[in-house]
């Protein structure tokens, strides 16, 4: 399972950002489903993929979309 959270606890996503993050994860992992919490305290969960599946490049694209860094949430 991939679990990520924003490094900034008060970060919030708008609907366009949520759609973009979902697209990136579903298209480039690929994953069957993912959950993106808008925040405050953005959380992203991809239940059917392992943490090793998330490449640095994909994580950077997601971080660019949301405007802050992501950390692995164990």
C-alpha positions in Angstrom: 0.0 0.0 0.0 1.2 3.5 -0.8 0.5 6.1 1.9 1.6 9.6 1.5 0.9 12.8 3.3 1.7 16.4 2.8 4.7 17.7 4.7 2.6 20.8 5.5 -0.3 19.9 7.8 -2.5 22.9 6.7 -2.2 22.2 3.0 -5.5 22.0 1.1 -6.3 20.9 -2.5 -8.9 22.2 -4.9 -10.9 19.8 -7.1 -8.7 20.3 -10.1 -5.6 19.3 -8.1 -7.4 16.2 -6.7 -8.4 15.2 -10.3 -4.8 15.7 -11.5 -3.3 13.6 -8.7 -5.8 10.8 -9.3 -5.1 10.9 -13.0 -1.3 10.7 -12.4 -1.6 7.8 -10.0 -4.2 5.8 -12.0 -2.4 6.3 -15.3 1.2 6.0 -14.4 1.4 3.4 -11.7 -1.2 2.1 -13.0 -3.6 1.6 -10.1 -7.2 0.4 -10.0 -8.1 3.0 -7.4 -6.7 5.7 -5.1 -8.0 8.0 -2.4 -7.0 11.6 -2.2 -8.0 13.7 0.8 -8.3 17.4 0.1 -7.1 18.4 3.5 -6.3 20.3 5.5 -3.6 17.7 5.9 -3.5 16.1 2.4 -3.4 12.3 2.4 -3.0 10.0 -0.5 -3.6 6.2 -0.4 -3.2 3.7 -3.2 -4.2 0.4 -1.6 -3.3 -2.0 -4.4 0.3 -0.9 -5.1 3.5 -1.1 -3.0 5.6 1.9 -1.9 8.4 0.6 -4.3 6.1 1.2 -7.2 6.1 5.0 -6.7 9.0 6.4 -8.7 10.8 9.6 -7.8 9.7 11.2 -11.0 6.0 10.4 -10.4 6.3 11.7 -6.8 7.8 14.9 -8.0 5.0 15.4 -10.5 2.4 14.9 -7.7 4.3 17.3 -5.5 4.4 20.0 -8.3 0.6 19.5 -8.6 -0.1 19.9 -4.9 2.5 22.6 -4.2 4.3 20.9 -1.3 6.5 17.9 -0.5 5.1 14.5 0.3 6.3 12.1 3.0 5.7 8.4 3.4 3.1 7.7 6.0 3.7 4.3 7.6 
